[in-house]
């Protein structure tokens, strides 16, 4: 293999990796021009800032990205749950200053661990309540609301020492298929799709966003290829005047891995106009992941690019153009590195308190039945920290309503009713999951005084019990919901002294 072509390919590759120490292969490739790395939850440890320093020692120009959105999606606080508002909470509140300050705080936290790219905000307009991968990660279902909060979030993030990367172009909000597992196809009328789902991306470009992430979705009117591999779709961004970095969503997702493969997908994505290829999280295959899955995925992508350069299906000029854009972003962030995010007096809990709506109570304890769906590759929607923060020392049980028998469900409900305190049914899909809704109906018969705490999209169909609408599966959201339901609960007793929380 040509060393020159391998180094050229390295300049557009952005892999994930195993562990809380950079592996030797990764440091070697960083020394040979690898563009940087992406941190996932399994990389987070006490020495994260030191690991970032080692990465930058190997390549001072390295871009270090973190999939940190606040709310339901966090990597820096993956063990304990986010202490920042999520997009749906900010959209419900509709206070663009709160969104801007949250973006600035995101940038500050990411910079504190030595990273410099925030993989957010989500610019998807969530118009399908069945959506398994976006949901409360979106600011809402109205394009005007989403657009103004995308602008505010971008301004906040880029007021500090980090780049914002809006996602997932051209819009993942009208799907009910998760692209981590399959290839979604948009069936929406094209005029409506362009009017609604493209608007927030145009707003982000107008706000000067540094990077835009693609979606692995197919819009048949624009061709059979997913957006990540589709020059017509990605060409829209350039036609709109965007000259920043186009970043692929992870190439290890099934929408790419199980169709064209990581190697071929890397070459096709570059040919289509992508500049930086996120290879993804090597833990995603689960038990099927090999001990060296991180290096295998990286090599698949690199070798696929080199092979396409050698056979002429990918032009060297296109890869060089992509590498220049990546290098330009790195240099921009060097000049921004001394900036400090203006987050004085930022109060995450006050924002979340204002965003939560619905039932209140005056109880001494809570007995929680956690009936949320299982976590996905993108969102730890069933993270135990939500129910733990809600129940604290009270009764708590996890119930998989999709698999549990009616007798098992009744037993869980009866145990909660028998425990001390208010019975709480913890849900995340009250409209899209009939099993969750049926559980609430059964709970209402057993305990008419029970309440529902919903951390997913707001229930559009009325439930037979009062509902606390939280809008995020996060620690801070659960703490705020608990305070609404407890007698004399001090608002700040469950937060660190500064009121905003810090990454663990």
N, C-alpha and C positions, 0 to 999 in steps of 0.2 A: 504493500500500500504506500502511496506517495505521502511522505511526511508533510509536504506542503498542503496537499488537499485535506489531510486529517486536521491540520491546524486551522485551515479555513473553516472546515465544518465545526470545529470546536467553538469558533467565535459566534455561533448562532444556536448553541445548545445550552439547556438550562435543566439539569437533572435533579431529581431527589436522590436521597441516599439513606442507608441504614445507620442508626445509632446516634449517640451524642458526642461522638468524636469523628472528625473527617477521616475517612479511610484513605489508605496510602494511594490507591488508584486515583481517587478524586484529587488529591493534592498534586499528583503528577500531571493530571490533565489540566488543572488550573494553571500550572506552570507552563503548559503548552497552549495557552490561550483560551481555555474553556470560559464561556461567558459568565458563569456564576452558578448558583445553586438555588433551590427552593426548599425552605424549611417546612416540614410537616410535624404533626403532633409527636411522632416518635423520635424526633430530633431534639425535643425541648428538654433541657436539663439545667442544673444550676450553673453550668459553665458555658451558657449559650453565647454570651458576649466574647468570651475567650475563644470559642470555636470560630466565631465570625472573624476575629483578629487573625487566627491561623489561616483562614481562607483568604483573607486580604493579603497576608504575607506571601502566599503562593501566587496570588494575582491581585495586585492593587486595584485593578479596574473591575473586579468581580461585582456583578449585580446579585444581591441576596434578597430573594422575595419571600414574603410570608402571606399565607392565605388567611388574613385576619380581617374579619368584617364587623366584629362585635355581635351581640345577640346570640343567635344559634350557631354561628360559625366562628370558632377561635382555634388557633394553634398554640399561641403563647400561654393560654390558660386552659388547655385541653383537659388537664387533670381535674380541674375544679370548676370550670364553667366561666363564661365571660362576665366581666364586671363593667361592660360598656353597653349602651343601648344598641339594639339592632335596627335594621332598616325599617321594618314594619312599624316598630314603636315610634321611630322618628317620623315616618309618614303619617301615622295616626295623630301625632302631636302637631305636625305641619308647622314647625318652628324652624325656619332655615338657619337661624343663628345657632340653635342647638345642634343641627346637623353639621354645620361648619366646624363648631367647636369639637364635636365628636371626631370628625375627620382629623383635626389637628392633634387630638389626643391619641388617635390611632398611630399617626406618624411619629409622635413622640415615643410611644411604647416600642414601635418597631425599630426606631433608631437606637433606642436604649440597649437593645440586644445586638446591635451592630448590623442590622439589615437596612435596606434602603428602598425596597419596592413593596408597596401595599397592594395586594391583589384584591382590589375593591375600589370604588363601591360597585355593587350590583346595579346595572342599569336596565335590567329586565322588567317589563311591565307584566305583572302576574295576573293574567286575565283568565287562566284556567284554574279553578279552585282544586282540581285534582292533581295539580302539578307536584310531583314527588321530590323535585330537586331544588326548586326556587322557593315558592311559598313566602314565608315571612322574611326571607333574605331580600325580598323586593320592598321598595318603599310603598308600593301599592298597585292598584289596578287602573289608575288614571294616568295617562301619559304626561299631562301637564304637571301633576304633582310629582311624579317620578323625575321628570326633567329638572324641576327646580331644586329638588334635593340632591340629584346627581351633581348639578353645578356647585351646590354648597359643599358637598362632601369632597369633591375634587379640589375646590379652593382651600378647604381646611387641610387636607393631606399635603398639598403642594405648598402650603405656607410654611411647612417645616422641612426637615432634611430628607424627604422621601418623594418617590414618584407614586402617582395613583395609576391604577390599571383598571378601567371600567370593563365590565363583562356582562353578558356573553354575547357578542355581536354575531348575527343581527337581531338577537332577542330570543331568550329561552323561556319566555313567560307564558306562551300559549301551547305548551306541550303537557302531555300526561305520561310521557316515557322518559326515563332517566338515561341520559347518554353515557353514564358510567357502565350501563348494562346492555344498551341497545342503541340503534340509530333512530332518533326521533324524526318525524316528518311533519311539517307544518301544513295543515289543511285549510287554514284561514284564508278568506278572500284577500288577494294580494294588495288591493288598494287599502283595505283596512289594516293589513299587516304593516305596510309602509307608513301609514299615518300614525299608528299607535306605537309600534315596537321600535321603529327607527328613531323616533323623536328624541329619546333620552341620549342616544349616541351622538346625534347632531348637537345637542346641548353640551355634552361633555367636550366635544371638539371645540365648540365656541368658547368654552371655559379654559381651553389650553391644556387639556389632559395629556399626560406624557405617553401613555400606553393604552392599548385596547386589546382585550382578549377575545378570541374567536369562540364560537359555539360549534359543537359537532351536531348540527341539525341540518336537515334538508328542507329547502323551500323549492318544490317542484318547478314553479314558474321560472326559477333562476338556474335550473339544471339539476342533474341527479346527484352531484357530489355534495357532501356536507360542506358547510360554510368554510371550515378550516382549510379545505382542499379546493375551494371554488374561486378562481380568479375573478369571475364576474361579481361575486359578493364582496370580496375583499377590495376589489377595485373601486367600489362605492366610497370607501373611506378616503382613498386618495383623490377621487373626484370631488369630495367635499372639502378638500384642502388639508386633510390630516397628513402630517409628515413625521409623526412620531413612530413608536415601535408597535407593530402588530405582533402580539404574542399568541401562540396557539394554546388552546386548552390542552390538558394533559394527553399526550399521545398514547399512553398506556390504557386509556379508557376503552371499553369494549367497542364503542362506535368507530374507533380507528383500529385498535389492536385486532379485533375479530373480523375486520373487513379487509383492509389493504395491508395491515400489519404496521408495526412501528417504523421499520426501515423505509418501506415504500411510502408510508404516510409522511415521514419527515421530508423526503424529497418532493412529494406532491405539494405539501404545505408551503415549502419554500418557493416552488414554481408558481404557486397560486398568489404569492405576495406576503406570506408570513415572514417575519424577521427573526423572531426568537422562539425556539421550540421548547415548550415545557414538556419534559418527558414524563414527569409525574411521580407519584408516591409508590415506591417499590413494595410497600406492604399491601397494596390494593388487591393482589391476587389471593390474599388470605393465606390459608394453609398451603396453597399451591405455590406460594412464593419460595424461590430457592434462596439459599444462603447468600448467593452473589447476584440476586435479582437486580439490584441497583446497577451494577456494572454491566450486566447482560443487556438491560434496557437501554443504557447509554450507548453501548457498542452497536446495538441494532440500529439506533438512530444515526450515529456517526457513519457507520459502514454503508447504510442506505444512501446517505448524502454523497459519500465518496463514489459509490457505484454509479449513481445517476450522473455525477460530474464526468466520470470516465466514459460512460456510454453516450453522453451528449443529451440526455433527456432533461438535464438541469444545467443551465448555463452558469459558468463561473461568475459572470457579471452580476447575475441576480443574487448569488450568495454573497458576493463582495458588497453589494448594495445593502443587503440585510445586515451584514457585519458592521458596516459603517453606521447604520442607524443605532445598533446596539451600543457601539463604542461612543457615539454622540450622547446617548442617554447617560452612560457612565460618567462622561466628562461633565455633563450638566449637573449630575448629582454630587460630584466633587465640589463644584462651586456652591451648591446648596447645603453642603454638609455642616457648615458652621451656623446655619439658621436654627433658631429655636422656635418651636411651635408656640404660638400665643394662646396658652391654655390657662391663664390665670383665672382663678375662681370657677374653674370648670367643676360641675357637680353632676356626675353621671346618675346618681341615685335620684336627685331631684327631677331630672329629665324622665327617667323611667317611671317614677311615681306619677308624673303628669300624664304619661302615655297610657297607663293602665286604666281600664274602664270596667264598669259592671258592679257586681255584688260587693257588699261590705258586710262585716259581722263583728261580733264582740265576744269572741270565744277565748277560752283559756288554753286550748291545745287543738291540734289538728291530727286527724287520722287519715292518711293518704293512701288511696288506691291508684297506683300508677299504671294507666292503661294505654300509654303512648305506643306508637308503632316502633318497630326496631330501627336502629340507626342505619343511615346510608353511608356510602363512601364519601359523600360530600359533607354531610351534616350528621353530627353526633346527636340526633334528635331524641334518643332515649338515654342520654347521659345520666348516670345515677345522681349526679350533683343537683339536678333540678328537684327531684323528690326529696333528697336529703335536706336541701336548704328549705324546702317547704314544710317538711315534717319536723325537722331537727330531732329532738329526743322522743317525739311522739310515734304512734303506730304508723308503719309504712310497709306496703307490700307491692311487689311488681307483678302485673297480670298481663300476659300476652293474650289479648282477647281474640286474636286470629286463630289461636291454637287451643285455648282453654275450653273445656267443656262447660255447659251451663251450670253443672253442679260445682265445678271449680270456681266459676265466677260468683255464684251465690255464696260459696264459702268465704271467698275473699271479701265480699260485701258485708256479710254477717259479722266477720271478725272486725272490720272497721267500725261498724255500727256499735259493736259491743265494747270497743276501746273507748278510753276517755277522749272527749273532744269532738269537734265538728268533723263529720265525714266529708272528705274532699275527693272528687273523682278528677284525676289529672289526665287530660286529653291533649291531642295535637291535630286531629283530623275529624272534627265533629260532623262536617258535611260530607266529606269524601269517604269516610270509613263507617259503614253501617253497623259494624260490630261495636265500635265505640259508642255510637248513638244508642244502640240497644242496651248497652251496659248502663248508660245514664237512666234509661227508662226503668230498668230493673232496680237501680239504686233509689229512684224516686218512690217506688212502691215500699221499699224497706225502710227508707228514712227520708220523709218529705222535707226535713230541715237540712239535708245535705246540699253542698254546692259543687259546682264544676269550676276547675281552673284550667283554662284553655291556653296552651302556649303556641298554638298554630294559628292559621287564618281564622278570623272571626266567624262564628257560626251564623250562617244566613237563615237557616231553618231553626225555628224556636225550639229550645230544649225544655224538658219539664222541670228543670232545676235552675236556680239562679247561676249566672256565669260570671267569673272574673276573666276578662279578656286581657291576656298578658302580652302576646305578640312576639315572644321569643322563648326558646328553650335555653335559658341562661341562668346562672346563679343569681345575678342581680335582679332579674325578673321574678324569680321564685321568692327571693327575700322580700321584694316589694309586695307581691301577692300575699305572702304570709302576714305582713304588717297590716294589710287591709282587713284581714280576717281575725286578728288576735286582739284581745282586750288590752288596751293601754300599751301596745308594743311600741317602743321607741324606734323611730325611723332609722337611726344610724347605729343601733347597737350591734348590727350584724355586718358592718363594713369596717375596713381599715380606717385609721384615724383621719386620713386626708379626704375621705368621702368618695374618692374616685376608684380606689383599688389599684393594685399593681400586678403585673404579670408574675406568675409563680415560677 
